[in-house]
Amino acid sequence: MSAPRPMPSSVPVLKRTLVWGGLSALILAVVGGVVAGLVAGPVGAWSAVLGAVFSAVFLGITAASILLAVRFDIVAFFGIVLGAWVLKFVVFIVAALLLKNQPWINPLALFLTMIIGVVVSLVVDLVVVMKSRMPYVSDLAPRGDNSAGR
C-alpha cells in the first residue's frame, strides 16, 4: 500500500474561490433582486435571484469538479473536468429551453444577472489566484526522490 497522496497546493485556492464565489453570488442575488425588483417588479426580482443562483451553481460545479479530480490520475482528472463542463453545458441548454417562455421570468433580468455573475466569478477567480502565494512549479517530488512514482 502506498503512502497517501499529499494535498495539492491548488486545493486551498479552489476552496477560497468557492467561498468568495458563493459570497459574491449572494451579494449579486440581493443587489440584483432589489434593482430588478425596482425596475421590473417581483418577476424581475425573482429572475435576478435565479440568475445569481445559476452563476453560483456553474462556478461551484467547476471548482468542485477540480477539487474532486485532483485526487485521481491525470486522465481521470481531465475526464472529470470535461464531464463537469459538459454537465454545465447541458444544464444551461435545458434551463434555457425550460425557462424560455415562462410568464414568471423576466428574460432581461435573468440574462443580465447571469452575465454579471459570470464576470464577477471571473474577477473572484483572478483576485484569489493573484493573492495566493503559489510557486510556479508545485507538487513535485524533489529530484532523486522516486516516492511520487514518476
C-alpha positions, 0 to 999 in steps of 0.5 A, a space after each residue: 500500500 502506498 503512502 497517501 497522496 499529499 494535498 495539492 497546493 491548488 486545493 486551498 485556492 479552489 476552496 477560497 474561490 468557492 467561498 468568495 464565489 458563493 459570497 459574491 453570488 449572494 451579494 449579486 442575488 440581493 443587489 440584483 433582486 432589489 434593482 430588478 425588483 425596482 425596475 421590473 417588479 417581483 418577476 424581475 426580482 425573482 429572475 435576478 435571484 435565479 440568475 445569481 443562483 445559476 452563476 453560483 451553481 456553474 462556478 461551484 460545479 467547476 471548482 468542485 469538479 477540480 477539487 474532486 479530480 485532483 485526487 485521481 490520475 491525470 486522465 481521470 482528472 481531465 475526464 472529470 473536468 470535461 464531464 463537469 463542463 459538459 454537465 454545465 453545458 447541458 444544464 444551461 441548454 435545458 434551463 434555457 429551453 425550460 425557462 424560455 417562455 415562462 410568464 414568471 421570468 423576466 428574460 432581461 433580468 435573468 440574462 443580465 444577472 447571469 452575465 454579471 455573475 459570470 464576470 464577477 466569478 471571473 474577477 473572484 477567480 483572478 483576485 484569489 489566484 493573484 493573492 495566493 502565494 503559489 510557486 510556479 512549479 508545485 507538487 513535485 517530488 524533489 529530484 532523486 526522490 522516486 516516492 511520487 512514482 514518476 
